[in-house]
């Protein structure tokens, strides 16, 4: 059984989702500008961004899901890490075996850069979010 989300926790989850999307949009914009007029650059960026956004935001939401059971807490942490890394790894595997056109356009490098940018952002959000939620809970609840 999961605990109901408090408004502050739901707000932080939505805020983190927006921040992750904004970081990825910025990185994708920079990648397109840096790619110049190279053929299929925008397609490679779109592919990498879609994969990394699904994994990054999915991992963020799963990690933020409330649970009172310690075993479920560990499982959601492992699930978040698995989701965050599994999609980019699958994309890199596909690019090595069948995505020759996208790989030639640099999709493999874009997957790596976007993944690392979202991972760093996710870590910072977790650090900031835990402090913010502790501050909010200290003022508004007996927890």
C-alpha positions in Angstrom: 0.0 0.0 0.0 1.4 3.4 -0.9 1.0 6.5 1.0 -1.0 9.3 -0.5 1.1 12.1 -2.0 1.1 15.3 -0.2 0.7 18.5 -2.2 4.3 19.5 -1.6 5.6 16.1 -2.8 3.4 16.2 -5.9 4.4 19.8 -6.6 8.1 18.9 -6.4 7.6 15.9 -8.6 5.9 18.1 -11.3 8.6 20.7 -10.8 11.3 18.1 -11.3 9.6 16.8 -14.4 9.5 20.3 -15.9 13.2 20.9 -15.0 14.2 17.7 -16.6 12.3 18.5 -19.8 13.8 22.0 -19.9 17.3 20.7 -19.5 16.8 18.2 -22.3 15.2 20.8 -24.5 18.2 23.1 -24.0 20.6 20.3 -24.7 18.7 19.3 -27.8 18.7 22.8 -29.1 22.4 23.2 -28.5 23.0 19.8 -30.3 21.0 20.9 -33.3 22.8 24.2 -33.5 26.2 22.5 -33.1 25.3 19.9 -35.7 24.9 22.6 -38.3 23.7 21.5 -41.7 24.8 17.9 -41.2 22.3 15.5 -42.8 19.9 13.8 -40.4 21.2 15.7 -37.3 17.8 16.8 -36.3 16.5 13.2 -36.7 19.3 11.9 -34.5 18.7 14.5 -31.9 15.0 13.8 -31.8 15.6 10.1 -31.5 18.1 10.5 -28.6 16.0 13.1 -26.9 12.9 10.9 -27.0 14.7 8.0 -25.5 16.4 10.0 -22.8 13.3 11.9 -21.9 11.2 8.8 -21.5 13.9 7.2 -19.3 14.8 10.3 -17.3 11.3 11.4 -16.5 10.1 7.9 -16.0 12.9 7.3 -13.5 12.2 10.5 -11.8 8.5 9.8 -11.3 9.1 6.2 -10.1 11.8 7.4 -7.6 9.4 10.0 -6.2 6.5 7.5 -5.8 5.7 7.4 -2.1 5.8 4.1 -0.2 5.7 3.2 3.5 7.1 -0.3 3.1 11.0 -0.3 3.2 11.1 -3.2 0.7 9.0 -1.2 -1.8 11.2 1.8 -1.2 14.2 -0.2 -2.3 12.3 -1.7 -5.2 11.2 1.7 -6.5 14.8 3.0 -6.3 16.1 0.0 -8.3 13.2 0.4 -10.7 14.0 4.0 -11.2 17.6 3.4 -11.9 16.7 0.5 -14.2 14.3 2.6 -16.2 16.6 5.5 -16.4 19.5 3.4 -17.8 17.7 0.6 -19.7 16.1 2.7 -22.4 19.4 4.5 -23.4 21.3 1.2 -23.3 18.7 -0.4 -25.5 18.9 2.6 -27.9 22.7 2.3 -28.0 22.5 -1.4 -28.7 20.0 -0.8 -31.5 22.2 1.9 -33.0 25.2 -0.5 -33.0 23.2 -3.3 -34.8 20.7 -1.6 -37.0 20.6 2.1 -36.8 23.4 2.9 -39.1 22.0 6.1 -40.6 21.2 7.6 -37.1 24.5 6.4 -35.7 26.3 8.1 -38.6 24.4 11.3 -37.8 25.7 11.1 -34.2 22.7 9.7 -32.4 24.9 7.5 -30.2 26.8 10.6 -28.9 23.6 12.5 -28.4 22.1 9.6 -26.3 25.2 9.7 -24.1 25.3 13.5 -23.7 21.5 13.7 -23.0 21.6 10.8 -20.6 24.5 12.4 -18.6 22.8 15.8 -18.6 19.6 14.3 -17.2 21.4 12.1 -14.7 23.2 15.2 -13.3 20.0 17.1 -13.2 18.2 14.3 -11.5 20.9 14.0 -8.8 20.7 17.7 -8.1 16.9 17.6 -8.0 17.0 14.8 -5.4 19.5 16.7 -3.3 17.5 19.9 -3.4 14.1 18.2 -3.1 14.9 16.2 0.0 16.1 19.4 1.8 13.0 21.4 0.6 10.5 18.7 1.6 12.2 18.3 5.0 11.8 22.1 5.5 8.1 22.0 4.4 7.3 19.0 6.5 9.0 20.6 9.5 6.7 23.6 9.3 3.4 22.0 8.3 3.2 18.5 9.7 4.0 16.5 12.8 6.2 14.0 10.8 
